Amino acid sequence: MILVPNIFGFDNLEINPSADDATIQVSINEKSYKLQELGSGITQFFLVLANAATKQPSYIFIDEPELNLHPSLQLDFLTTLGSYAREGIVFATHSIGLARASADRIYSVRMNNEREGEVTEFEAIPYLSELLGELSFSGYRELGSDKILLVEGTTDVKTIQQFLRLYRKDHKIVLLPLGGGSLINGSSETELGEIKRISENVFALIDSERASLETALKPDRKEFVETCEKVGITCHVLDRRATENYFTDEAVKNIKGSKYKSLEPYQSLEDISPRWSKPENWRIARAMTEEDLNETDLGNFLNSL
């Protein structure tokens, strides 16, 4: 069984049972290792993914998926694991940064005054600098990378991660969600300035939300671009309406089926039928190739980072 070797930066990765079926033999770049000779993080990665790939369940439940993994691999582990679940993944974690960066919904669990478990929806929105700390940005710096890319929301984090993987940059850039309209406006100078003080290499990528080529940017988005320029952040506004407008018809049909079709450059996802949900965007992005993006402004921007 061959698993995505580029997650770890390997040229070649194969996993097979040993000759006596007593353990698992892992071949990395043509060198053979027993599973117990590898670190606990990579062992966990292999075993969990192999189990999920074999069973292809509707849902996957996992506790603390971040354990034993470097911060740059934690989001990759979750999205890769989620690709084997037909419906989705539910995880419990002590890393609120990982939850905020990857989850479509977050709930907090605590003991109430009656000593009973209580589950409530987690709605607190952190400062960008606070979220950056929760995502262990220092761990990325240890790998020699301090680039930060601000994207629209949590669904875009997982989608852009798949595109960055095509250019072998997915472990070199920290992705931060802007929370949509909450920060994409002219009032975000303070927060953007805080991020800029943490790292000089800060970039932003936002949807144009244009209905046509001639449509002007909405005032709040135009003000956000101007604010980015003011604090020294390179902001790229997509030529097309949104990220999903870059999906090829082949990728859409590959994931959703022959009844679905790709969007026109300025068509809204809400205007087609049948349509997929935005949380599914990353699955379609995963089916894209580097050649699909190379001739687009989105591909050129990501490749330049």
C-alpha positions, 0 to 999 in steps of 0.5 A: 500500500502506498500512502501520500509520501509528500506529506513527509517529504519522502521521494518514495514510501511503501508499507507492507507486512513483514515476511513473517507477518509479525510486524510492518515493514516500511520502505522510505526512499528505498531503505527498509525499516521495521515499524518499531524503528520509527518514531511514535508520531510517524507510526501513529500516522501510518497505523491510523491512516491504514486502518481508516483506508481499509474500513472507509467509515462514514465517520471517524472519531479520534482523540487528540490527533495532535499527539506526537506530531510536529505542528506543521503535520497536525492539520495535514494528518486531520485532512488526510484522515478525513479524506477516508471518511465518507461523511466527516471526522469528529475529534477531541483536542486540547489544541484550540488552535488546531480546532479553529484552523480545521473544524467547521464546528467547535464545541467546548466540554466542561464540568458544570457546578453540578459536576456534570459534563456540559457541551456548548458551542464555542463561539469565541473569536481570537485575535489573529496573533493569539491564534498564531500562538495557539498554532505553535508558530515557533514550531514552524520557525524551527523548520526555517519557515516564518511565512504566514498566509491569511485566507478567508475562513476555515474552509479555505484553510484546508482548501489552500493547504491542498493547493500548497501541497501541489507546490510542496509548500504546505509545511512551510506556510502557516495558514490563518483564517480571517473569519470572512467579513469579521476582519476583511474590512478597513477596521482590521489595521490593529490586528494585521499590524500585530501579525506583521510584528510577529513575522515580516513574511505575511501575505493575504489571499481573499475572494473578489466576490465579483459577479463579472470581470467589470464588477468593482470590489466591494468597499469593505474588501477594497478597504482591506486591501488598502489596509494590508498595503498600509501595514506592509502585507502583500494581499492578492485578490482572486481574479475569479469570484472565489476559490471554488471557481478554480476547480476543474470540471474533472476534479468536481466530477471525480469527487461529487459525480457526473451530475455535478459540474464546475463553476464559471469564473464569476458564478456563485456556488449558490446559483448551480444545481446540484451544488456541493457545500463549501466544507467539501471544497478541500476534497475537490481541491485534493483532486486537482493537479499542479497543471490545473493551477499553473496558468491561473492567478491563484497558482502563480500567487501560491507558487511565488510564496 
